[in-house]
């Protein structure tokens, strides 16, 4: 075919007859219990008060389910029933439309969401089922048939059944089959399964083959009677268990009955804005509890939507919740014990490092975690158990957990992201160094402007630990205090050696102090050749202005170090002259020996700004960090400066 002859080819979607099984899933397409529950739920969503079911028996091979709900007009049937994956929430909202003459005043929340439940009838019908529906003056019957090709289902009008399946003269819907499949489940079994799920609301009744389904229809093995005492009277709770977990919690939870009427709705929501049970667990989709709350009849809202928030109600609720919780915990006791034993074996090495009290605490914690967090996977539970075992063996133990209790969800996300990029050891090494430097800067800031002369001398030990403040070159070179240089300076300034031996790291002057720090050079054989780099920090007390005379003094004792052989002739010397103020015209740097000696006057505030810049101004970002509070700074100064009893020997 030539390009000129090429025509646009349009293809259409087609459906195989197996589509229905894939679309509905195994439950609705082949599981009889799931299918009938879905159809009853549809009647609930239609605002029905009564549902009548014809169930196949040996004597009567019929199937139908009829309700007295609002029914459907032709347009509504077309818009809702024929639309695949009809969005019930969007089309009709979450609240059920209830016919006024059904006399149901309490609001009802719809079960339906995805528009598939109506097709559950194919589980009972061979190839086609029928829908008889009446709403007001419209009374119709439609055939719904499995098809193939371009339509998975076909819909067409059909003659009204004679007699009619509907039992309400104004509204209702019946779903029935003419050719039924063999369902294979006897009447008593299906009565029990329906009773397990639809006896929580007295305003909604289901009849099967002419007899109303009641609690007595439920298999006795599926019902347990719990009780507690409230104000001297016994309160009964029916605990009802289905054979298997349903796909959701719509028919499960706690139903509060008062004088044979439902208060609120059946769900796992608690009365204290809490949850009685996590709705995601298998137990939440398998158990229903019906509480006889008739003693609270005087504490119910006028519309029966909830109980009033009173102390009496909360006392009753707390007792009921405790009984239900204890019952559920007892059910899982054996499996929890097996899990705890397995986790104990997995963490034997860590637990062997702690005492019996710690092991007991670990056991109790693991038991409680399984109760409170039932959705934890085995892998997650293994991780929790390992962490707790290591915490028990650590010296800090559970203090880490106490810190976590104040974390926000974002804090946990940030911590997880941090640990993606850092391991604990590397992060601690970096953060410890940052913490030390920030604390040092804040400690210097606290001291530099105090007028007590003796306090000035405390700065020298701090600057000894902070040579990095003066530039990046001091990061890679290890400068240490040198006793030989210190002795030269003591003799130069006629210092009393006995008094100054308490702090040999620096020399105390009448108006300040000097610290001398050197770095050794090495020859090709790795032997020391002498001090090749020197840093001298001279601190002047507040009130002394830095000027030419002070600069000259620095050069004077640098020359003395050269002359006495304390440093090599070609040693590089940086003198930092620090004070509160600098005299006018004296802020510049002086150099000697062709630039090998530099004398740099700096005010304390400038030094602190340099330090902050070198720390990337982190102090502004983490100024509320615990290690920067006043008490921690004082503790740092206590450990890193000359104390008053020592200072007396320095003057």
ROLUMLUM-713624 format. One line per 4 residues: number of its first residue (from 0); their letters; for each residue x, y, z of C-alpha. Coordinates in Angstrom, 1 decimal. Layout:
BEGIN
NUM = A = X/Y/Z | ...
! end
This chain:
BEGIN
0 = XXXX = 0.0/0.0/0.0 | 1.4/3.4/-1.1 | 1.7/6.3/1.3 | -1.1/8.1/-0.7
4 = XXXX = -3.3/5.1/-0.1 | -2.6/4.8/3.6 | -5.7/5.4/5.7 | -5.8/6.1/9.4
8 = XXXX = -6.6/2.9/11.3 | -8.7/3.1/14.4 | -8.8/0.2/16.9 | -11.3/-0.2/19.7
12 = XXXX = -11.0/-1.9/23.0 | -12.6/-5.3/23.3 | -13.4/-7.6/26.2 | -13.1/-11.3/26.7
16 = XXXX = -15.7/-13.2/28.7 | -13.1/-13.7/31.4 | -13.1/-9.9/32.1 | -15.7/-10.2/34.8
20 = XXXX = -13.5/-12.4/36.9 | -10.5/-10.1/36.6 | -12.7/-7.0/37.2 | -14.5/-8.2/40.3
24 = XXXX = -11.6/-10.3/41.7 | -11.9/-13.8/43.1 | -14.0/-12.8/46.1 | -17.0/-11.2/44.4
28 = XXXX = -16.9/-13.4/41.3 | -16.7/-16.8/43.0 | -16.9/-16.5/46.8 | -20.6/-16.8/47.8
32 = XXXX = -20.2/-15.2/51.2 | -18.3/-12.2/49.9 | -20.9/-11.8/47.1 | -24.0/-11.8/49.4
36 = XXXX = -22.3/-9.4/51.8 | -21.7/-7.0/48.9 | -25.3/-7.2/47.8 | -26.6/-6.6/51.3
40 = XXXX = -24.3/-3.7/51.7 | -25.8/-2.2/48.5 | -29.2/-2.4/50.2 | -27.8/-0.6/53.2
44 = XXXX = -26.4/2.1/50.8 | -29.9/2.5/49.3 | -31.4/3.5/52.7 | -33.2/0.2/53.2
48 = XXXX = -34.7/-0.8/56.6 | -35.6/-4.4/55.6 | -33.8/-6.9/53.3 | -35.4/-10.1/52.1
52 = XXXX = -33.3/-12.9/50.6 | -34.5/-16.1/48.8 | -31.7/-18.6/49.3 | -31.4/-21.7/47.2
56 = XXXX = -32.4/-24.9/49.0 | -33.1/-28.5/47.8 | -36.8/-27.7/47.7 | -36.6/-24.2/46.2
60 = XXXX = -33.9/-23.4/43.6 | -34.3/-19.6/43.7 | -32.1/-16.7/44.4 | -33.2/-13.1/45.0
64 = XXXX = -32.4/-10.2/47.3 | -35.0/-7.4/47.8 | -34.8/-4.2/49.8 | -37.1/-1.3/50.6
68 = XXXX = -34.4/1.3/49.7 | -35.0/4.4/47.6 | -34.9/2.5/44.3 | -33.8/3.9/40.9
72 = XXXX = -35.4/5.8/38.1 | -34.4/4.8/34.5 | -31.9/7.7/34.3 | -30.4/6.8/37.7
76 = XXXX = -30.1/3.1/36.6 | -28.3/4.3/33.4 | -26.0/6.6/35.2 | -25.1/4.4/38.2
80 = XXXX = -25.6/0.7/37.4 | -24.3/0.7/33.9 | -21.1/2.7/34.6 | -18.1/0.6/35.4
84 = XXXX = -16.2/1.7/38.5 | -19.0/4.2/39.3 | -17.7/6.6/42.0 | -20.3/6.4/44.6
88 = XXXX = -18.7/9.0/46.8 | -18.5/11.6/44.0 | -21.9/10.8/42.5 | -24.0/10.6/45.6
92 = XXXX = -21.8/11.6/48.6 | -20.8/9.6/51.6 | -24.2/9.9/53.4 | -27.0/7.5/52.5
96 = XXXX = -30.3/8.8/51.1 | -33.0/7.2/53.3 | -36.7/7.2/52.3 | -38.6/9.2/54.8
100 = XXXX = -41.3/6.5/55.3 | -38.6/4.1/56.4 | -38.5/6.1/59.7 | -34.7/6.0/60.1
104 = XXXX = -33.6/9.3/61.7 | -30.0/8.4/62.3 | -27.5/9.3/59.6 | -26.0/6.4/57.8
108 = XXXX = -22.6/6.3/56.1 | -22.4/4.4/52.7 | -20.3/1.3/52.3 | -19.9/1.5/48.5
112 = XXXX = -17.0/3.2/46.8 | -15.9/1.6/43.6 | -19.2/0.5/42.0 | -18.4/-3.2/41.7
116 = XXXX = -20.7/-4.7/44.4 | -23.8/-4.8/42.1 | -22.0/-7.3/39.8 | -21.7/-9.8/42.7
120 = XXXX = -25.0/-11.1/41.6 | -23.2/-13.0/38.8 | -21.9/-15.3/41.6 | -25.5/-16.7/41.8
124 = XXXX = -26.7/-16.1/38.3 | -25.7/-18.1/35.2 | -24.8/-15.6/32.6 | -27.4/-12.9/33.5
128 = XXXX = -29.3/-11.5/36.4 | -32.2/-9.1/36.6 | -32.9/-5.9/38.5 | -36.5/-4.9/39.4
132 = XXXX = -36.6/-1.4/40.8 | -39.3/1.1/41.7 | -38.9/4.8/42.6 | -42.1/6.8/42.8
136 = XXXX = -44.1/6.3/39.6 | -41.3/4.6/37.8 | -41.3/0.8/37.9 | -38.8/-1.1/35.7
140 = XXXX = -37.0/-4.3/35.2 | -33.6/-4.6/33.5 | -31.5/-7.6/32.3 | -27.8/-7.4/33.1
144 = XXXX = -25.9/-9.9/30.9 | -22.2/-10.9/30.6 | -21.1/-10.1/27.1 | -17.8/-9.9/25.1
148 = XXXX = -16.4/-7.9/22.3 | -16.8/-4.2/22.7 | -19.1/-4.4/25.7 | -18.3/-6.5/28.8
152 = XXXX = -22.0/-6.2/29.9 | -25.2/-5.7/28.1 | -28.2/-4.0/29.6 | -31.8/-4.1/28.3
156 = XXXX = -35.3/-3.6/29.5 | -37.3/-6.7/30.5 | -40.8/-7.5/31.4 | -41.7/-6.9/35.0
160 = XXXX = -41.8/-10.1/37.0 | -45.1/-11.5/37.9 | -45.5/-11.6/40.8 | -43.3/-8.7/41.7
164 = XXXX = -40.4/-9.3/44.1 | -40.8/-5.8/45.7 | -42.6/-5.7/49.0 | -42.8/-1.9/49.4
168 = XXXX = -45.4/-0.1/47.3 | -43.4/3.1/46.7 | -39.7/2.2/46.5 | -37.2/-0.6/46.5
172 = XXXX = -34.9/-2.8/44.4 | -34.8/-6.6/43.8 | -31.9/-8.5/42.3 | -32.8/-12.0/41.1
176 = XXXX = -31.7/-14.8/38.9 | -33.7/-17.0/36.5 | -31.0/-19.5/36.0 | -29.0/-19.9/39.2
180 = XXXX = -25.7/-21.4/39.9 | -25.1/-24.1/42.5 | -24.0/-22.1/45.6 | -23.0/-25.0/47.8
184 = XXXX = -23.6/-23.3/51.2 | -26.6/-24.4/53.3 | -29.1/-22.0/54.7 | -27.9/-22.2/58.3
188 = XXXX = -24.4/-21.4/57.4 | -25.3/-18.3/55.4 | -27.6/-17.1/58.1 | -24.7/-17.3/60.5
192 = XXXX = -22.3/-15.4/58.2 | -24.9/-12.7/57.6 | -25.6/-12.4/61.3 | -21.9/-12.0/62.0
196 = XXXX = -21.9/-8.8/60.0 | -25.3/-7.2/59.9 | -26.7/-7.4/63.5 | -25.0/-4.3/64.8
200 = XXXX = -27.8/-1.9/63.7 | -31.4/-2.6/64.9 | -32.7/-0.3/62.2 | -31.5/-2.7/59.6
204 = XXXX = -32.9/-6.2/59.4 | -32.2/-9.1/57.1 | -34.7/-11.9/56.5 | -33.6/-15.2/54.8
208 = XXXX = -36.3/-17.5/53.4 | -38.9/-15.8/55.4 | -37.2/-15.8/58.8 | -35.4/-12.8/60.3
212 = XXXX = -31.8/-13.3/61.1 | -31.1/-13.0/64.8 | -28.2/-13.5/67.2 | -29.4/-17.1/67.7
216 = XXXX = -28.6/-17.8/64.1 | -24.9/-17.1/64.6 | -22.7/-20.2/65.2 | -22.2/-20.3/69.0
220 = XXXX = -18.5/-20.9/68.5 | -18.3/-17.5/66.8 | -19.8/-15.6/69.8 | -18.3/-14.9/73.2
224 = XXXX = -20.0/-13.1/76.0 | -17.8/-10.6/77.9 | -18.9/-8.5/80.9 | -17.9/-5.8/83.4
228 = XXXX = -19.6/-4.1/86.3 | -20.8/-0.5/86.1 | -22.5/1.2/89.0 | -23.3/-2.2/90.6
232 = XXXX = -24.8/-3.7/87.4 | -23.4/-6.2/84.9 | -22.9/-5.0/81.4 | -22.7/-7.6/78.6
236 = XXXX = -20.6/-7.4/75.4 | -21.0/-9.8/72.5 | -17.7/-10.6/70.8 | -18.5/-11.8/67.3
240 = XXXX = -15.8/-13.4/65.1 | -16.0/-14.1/61.3 | -14.3/-17.1/59.9 | -11.9/-15.0/57.9
244 = XXXX = -10.9/-11.4/57.6 | -13.1/-9.3/55.4 | -11.6/-6.9/52.9 | -12.4/-3.9/55.1
248 = XXXX = -13.9/-2.9/58.4 | -17.4/-1.8/57.2 | -19.2/-4.6/59.0 | -16.9/-4.6/62.0
252 = XXXX = -16.0/-2.5/65.0 | -17.7/-1.7/68.3 | -21.5/-1.1/68.2 | -23.1/0.7/71.2
256 = XXXX = -26.7/-0.4/71.7 | -29.0/1.4/74.0 | -32.5/-0.1/74.5 | -32.0/-2.1/71.3
260 = XXXX = -31.0/0.9/69.2 | -27.6/1.8/67.8 | -25.9/4.9/69.0 | -23.6/6.5/66.4
264 = XXXX = -22.2/3.9/64.1 | -20.4/0.6/64.3 | -16.6/1.3/64.0 | -13.3/1.2/65.8
268 = XXXX = -13.4/4.9/66.7 | -13.2/5.5/70.5 | -15.2/8.1/72.5 | -12.0/9.9/73.6
272 = XXXX = -10.9/10.7/70.1 | -8.9/7.5/70.2 | -9.0/4.1/68.5 | -10.2/1.0/70.3
276 = XXXX = -8.3/-1.1/67.7 | -6.1/-0.2/64.7 | -8.5/-0.6/61.7 | -5.6/-1.9/59.5
280 = XXXX = -5.1/-5.1/61.5 | -6.6/-8.4/60.5 | -8.5/-8.5/63.8 | -10.3/-5.2/63.0
284 = XXXX = -11.7/-6.9/59.8 | -12.7/-10.0/61.6 | -14.3/-9.0/64.9 | -17.4/-7.1/66.0
288 = XXXX = -18.3/-6.2/69.6 | -21.8/-5.2/70.5 | -22.0/-3.4/73.9 | -25.3/-3.1/75.8
292 = XXXX = -25.0/0.5/76.8 | -28.6/0.9/78.0 | -27.4/2.3/81.3 | -26.2/5.4/79.3
296 = XXXX = -29.7/6.1/77.7 | -29.9/9.4/79.5 | -26.5/10.5/78.0 | -27.3/10.2/74.3
300 = XXXX = -27.5/13.1/71.8 | -31.0/13.9/70.6 | -30.3/12.5/67.1 | -28.6/9.3/68.5
304 = XXXX = -25.4/10.2/66.6 | -23.2/9.9/69.7 | -23.0/9.9/73.5 | -22.6/13.1/75.4
308 = XXXX = -19.1/13.9/76.7 | -19.7/13.3/80.4 | -17.7/11.6/83.2 | -20.3/8.9/83.4
312 = XXXX = -20.0/8.1/79.7 | -16.2/8.1/79.8 | -16.1/5.8/82.9 | -18.4/3.3/81.1
316 = XXXX = -16.3/3.6/77.9 | -13.0/3.1/79.6 | -14.3/-0.1/81.3 | -15.7/-1.5/78.0
320 = XXXX = -12.5/-0.6/76.1 | -10.4/-2.4/78.7 | -12.5/-5.6/78.5 | -12.3/-5.6/74.7
324 = XXXX = -8.6/-4.9/74.7 | -7.9/-7.7/77.2 | -10.0/-10.1/75.1 | -8.1/-9.3/71.9
328 = XXXX = -4.7/-9.4/73.7 | -5.6/-12.9/75.1 | -6.3/-14.1/71.5 | -2.8/-13.1/70.4
332 = XXXX = -1.0/-14.2/73.6 | 0.4/-17.4/72.3 | 1.7/-15.9/69.0 | 3.2/-13.0/70.9
336 = XXXX = 5.0/-15.3/73.2 | 6.5/-17.2/70.2 | 7.6/-14.0/68.6 | 9.2/-12.8/71.8
340 = XXXX = 11.1/-16.1/72.2 | 12.4/-15.8/68.6 | 13.5/-12.2/69.1 | 15.2/-13.1/72.4
344 = XXXX = 17.2/-15.8/70.6 | 18.2/-13.4/67.8 | 19.4/-10.8/70.4 | 21.0/-13.2/72.9
348 = XXXX = 24.5/-11.7/72.5 | 23.3/-8.1/73.4 | 21.0/-9.3/76.2 | 23.8/-11.3/77.8
352 = XXXX = 25.5/-8.0/78.6 | 22.6/-6.7/80.8 | 21.2/-7.9/84.1 | 18.0/-9.8/84.7
356 = XXXX = 16.1/-6.6/85.4 | 17.1/-5.3/82.0 | 16.1/-8.6/80.3 | 12.7/-8.5/82.0
360 = XXXX = 12.2/-4.9/80.9 | 13.1/-5.8/77.4 | 10.6/-8.7/77.4 | 7.9/-6.5/78.7
364 = XXXX = 8.7/-3.8/76.1 | 8.6/-6.3/73.2 | 5.3/-7.7/74.4 | 3.8/-4.2/74.6
368 = XXXX = 5.1/-3.2/71.2 | 3.4/-6.2/69.6 | 0.1/-5.1/71.3 | 0.3/-1.4/70.5
372 = XXXX = 1.8/-1.7/67.0 | 0.3/-4.8/65.5 | 1.1/-3.6/61.9 | 4.8/-3.8/62.4
376 = XXXX = 6.3/-6.4/60.0 | 8.6/-9.1/61.2 | 11.5/-7.2/59.8 | 10.5/-4.0/61.5
380 = XXXX = 9.9/-5.9/64.8 | 13.3/-7.5/64.5 | 14.8/-4.0/64.1 | 13.0/-2.7/67.2
384 = XXXX = 14.0/-5.7/69.3 | 17.6/-5.3/68.3 | 17.6/-1.6/69.1 | 16.1/-2.1/72.5
388 = XXXX = 18.5/-4.9/73.3 | 21.4/-2.6/72.5 | 19.9/0.2/74.5 | 19.7/-2.1/77.5
392 = XXXX = 23.3/-3.0/77.1 | 24.4/0.6/76.7 | 25.3/2.9/79.5 | 22.8/5.6/78.5
396 = XXXX = 20.0/2.9/78.1 | 16.6/4.5/77.3 | 17.5/8.2/77.5 | 17.5/8.1/73.7
400 = XXXX = 13.9/7.0/73.7 | 13.0/9.9/76.0 | 14.5/12.3/73.5 | 12.5/10.7/70.7
404 = XXXX = 9.2/11.4/72.4 | 9.5/15.1/71.6 | 10.4/14.6/68.0 | 8.0/15.8/65.2
408 = XXXX = 7.4/13.6/62.1 | 9.7/16.0/60.3 | 12.4/15.5/62.9 | 12.3/11.7/62.3
412 = XXXX = 12.4/12.3/58.5 | 15.4/14.6/58.9 | 17.2/12.1/61.2 | 16.6/9.3/58.7
416 = XXXX = 18.0/11.5/55.9 | 21.0/12.3/58.0 | 21.8/8.7/58.7 | 21.5/8.0/54.9
420 = XXXX = 24.6/10.2/54.4 | 26.5/9.7/57.7 | 27.2/6.8/60.0 | 26.9/7.6/63.8
424 = XXXX = 30.7/7.6/64.3 | 31.5/10.1/61.5 | 28.6/12.3/62.4 | 29.6/12.4/66.1
428 = XXXX = 33.2/13.2/65.2 | 32.2/16.1/63.1 | 29.5/17.4/65.4 | 31.8/17.1/68.5
432 = XXXX = 34.3/19.3/66.7 | 31.7/21.8/65.7 | 30.3/21.8/69.3 | 33.7/22.3/70.8
436 = XXXX = 34.5/25.2/68.5 | 31.2/27.0/68.9 | 31.4/26.6/72.7 | 35.0/28.0/72.6
440 = XXXX = 33.9/31.0/70.7 | 30.9/31.7/73.0 | 33.3/31.3/76.0 | 35.7/33.8/74.6
444 = XXXX = 32.8/36.2/73.9 | 31.7/35.9/77.5 | 35.2/36.9/78.8 | 36.6/39.6/76.5
448 = XXXX = 34.8/42.6/77.7 | 34.9/42.1/81.5 | 36.8/44.7/83.3 | 38.4/42.5/85.9
452 = XXXX = 42.1/42.4/85.0 | 42.6/38.9/86.3 | 39.8/37.6/84.1 | 41.8/38.7/81.0
456 = XXXX = 44.3/36.1/81.9 | 41.7/33.4/81.4 | 41.6/34.2/77.7 | 45.1/32.9/77.0
460 = XXXX = 44.2/29.2/77.7 | 41.1/29.7/75.5 | 43.1/31.1/72.6 | 45.7/28.4/72.9
464 = XXXX = 42.8/26.0/72.0 | 41.6/28.3/69.3 | 44.5/29.0/67.0 | 42.3/28.0/64.1
468 = XXXX = 40.5/31.3/64.5 | 43.4/33.2/63.0 | 43.4/31.3/59.7 | 43.2/28.1/57.7
472 = XXXX = 46.9/27.6/57.8 | 46.7/26.7/61.5 | 44.3/23.8/60.8 | 46.8/21.6/59.2
476 = XXXX = 49.9/22.4/61.3 | 50.0/21.3/64.9 | 51.1/24.2/67.1 | 52.1/23.4/70.6
480 = XXXX = 53.0/25.4/73.7 | 56.8/25.5/73.9 | 58.4/25.7/77.4 | 61.8/26.9/75.9
484 = XXXX = 60.2/29.9/74.2 | 58.2/30.6/77.4 | 61.3/30.7/79.6 | 63.0/33.1/77.2
488 = XXXX = 60.1/35.5/77.5 | 60.0/35.1/81.3 | 63.7/36.2/81.5 | 63.1/39.0/79.0
492 = XXXX = 60.3/40.5/81.1 | 61.9/39.6/84.5 | 58.9/37.4/85.5 | 59.0/35.6/88.8
496 = XXXX = 59.4/32.0/87.7 | 58.1/30.5/90.8 | 54.8/32.3/90.5 | 54.3/31.6/86.9
500 = XXXX = 55.1/27.9/86.9 | 51.4/27.2/87.7 | 50.7/28.0/84.0 | 53.9/27.5/82.0
504 = XXXX = 51.9/27.8/78.7 | 52.0/31.6/78.8 | 53.8/34.6/80.3 | 51.9/37.1/82.5
508 = XXXX = 52.6/40.8/82.0 | 51.4/43.7/84.1 | 49.0/44.8/81.4 | 48.3/41.5/79.7
512 = XXXX = 49.7/38.1/78.8 | 51.6/36.3/76.1 | 51.3/32.8/74.7 | 53.9/31.3/72.5
516 = XXXX = 53.2/28.3/70.3 | 55.6/26.6/67.9 | 55.7/23.9/65.3 | 58.8/21.8/64.7
520 = XXXX = 60.6/21.2/61.3 | 62.1/17.9/60.3 | 65.1/16.9/58.0 | 65.1/14.2/55.4
524 = XXXX = 65.7/11.6/58.0 | 62.7/12.6/60.0 | 64.7/14.2/62.8 | 63.6/17.5/64.4
528 = XXXX = 65.6/20.5/63.2 | 64.1/23.1/65.5 | 61.0/25.3/65.6 | 60.3/26.7/62.2
532 = XXXX = 56.8/28.2/62.7 | 55.7/30.3/65.6 | 52.4/31.9/66.7 | 52.5/34.5/69.5
536 = XXXX = 49.2/35.7/71.0 | 49.5/38.7/73.2 | 46.4/39.8/75.0 | 46.0/43.3/76.4
540 = XXXX = 43.6/43.9/79.2 | 40.6/46.2/78.6 | 41.6/49.8/78.7 | 44.9/49.3/76.9
544 = XXXX = 44.7/50.6/73.4 | 46.8/48.8/70.8 | 49.3/51.1/69.2 | 52.8/51.5/67.8
548 = XXXX = 54.4/50.8/71.2 | 52.5/47.6/71.7 | 53.5/46.5/68.2 | 57.1/47.3/69.0
552 = XXXX = 57.0/45.2/72.1 | 55.9/42.2/70.0 | 58.8/42.7/67.6 | 61.1/43.1/70.6
556 = XXXX = 60.4/39.7/72.1 | 60.4/38.0/68.7 | 63.9/39.3/68.2 | 64.8/37.8/71.6
560 = XXXX = 63.5/34.4/70.5 | 65.8/34.6/67.5 | 68.8/35.8/69.5 | 68.4/33.1/72.2
564 = XXXX = 68.1/30.3/69.7 | 64.6/29.4/70.8 | 63.6/29.3/67.2 | 65.4/28.8/63.9
568 = XXXX = 66.8/31.8/62.1 | 64.4/31.3/59.2 | 61.4/30.6/61.3 | 58.1/32.2/60.3
572 = XXXX = 56.5/34.2/63.1 | 52.9/35.5/63.3 | 52.2/37.8/66.2 | 48.5/38.5/67.0
576 = XXXX = 48.1/41.5/69.3 | 44.6/41.4/70.7 | 42.8/44.1/72.7 | 39.6/45.9/73.2
580 = XXXX = 40.5/48.9/71.0 | 43.2/50.0/68.5 | 44.7/53.4/68.5 | 44.0/55.6/65.5
584 = XXXX = 46.2/55.1/62.5 | 47.6/51.8/64.0 | 45.2/49.2/62.6 | 47.7/48.1/59.9
588 = XXXX = 50.0/45.1/60.0 | 53.7/45.5/60.7 | 56.2/43.2/59.0 | 59.9/42.5/59.8
592 = XXXX = 62.7/40.3/58.3 | 61.4/40.6/54.8 | 57.9/39.6/55.8 | 58.9/36.5/57.8
596 = XXXX = 57.6/38.3/60.9 | 54.1/39.8/60.9 | 52.5/41.7/63.8 | 48.7/42.0/63.4
600 = XXXX = 46.7/44.1/65.8 | 43.0/42.9/66.2 | 40.2/43.9/68.5 | 38.4/41.1/70.3
604 = XXXX = 35.1/41.7/68.4 | 36.9/41.3/65.0 | 38.5/38.0/66.2 | 35.1/36.7/67.2
608 = XXXX = 33.6/37.7/63.9 | 36.4/35.9/62.1 | 35.7/32.8/64.2 | 32.0/33.0/63.4
612 = XXXX = 32.8/33.3/59.7 | 35.2/30.4/59.8 | 32.4/28.4/61.4 | 30.0/29.4/58.5
616 = XXXX = 28.0/31.5/61.0 | 26.6/28.3/62.4 | 26.0/30.0/65.8 | 23.1/31.9/64.2
620 = XXXX = 21.5/28.7/63.0 | 21.8/26.7/66.1 | 21.8/29.4/68.8 | 19.3/27.4/70.8
624 = XXXX = 21.4/24.3/71.0 | 21.6/22.8/74.5 | 25.4/23.0/74.6 | 25.3/26.8/74.1
628 = XXXX = 23.2/27.6/77.2 | 24.8/29.6/80.1 | 25.3/26.6/82.4 | 27.1/24.6/79.7
632 = XXXX = 29.4/27.6/78.9 | 30.3/28.0/82.6 | 31.1/24.4/82.8 | 33.3/24.7/79.7
636 = XXXX = 35.1/27.7/81.3 | 35.6/25.8/84.6 | 37.4/23.0/82.7 | 39.4/25.2/80.3
640 = XXXX = 40.6/28.3/82.1 | 42.6/29.4/85.1 | 40.4/29.4/88.2 | 40.6/32.2/90.8
644 = XXXX = 42.6/30.2/93.3 | 45.2/29.6/90.6 | 45.2/33.3/89.5 | 46.5/34.5/92.8
648 = XXX = 49.8/32.8/92.0 | 50.1/34.5/88.7 | 50.5/38.1/90.0
! end
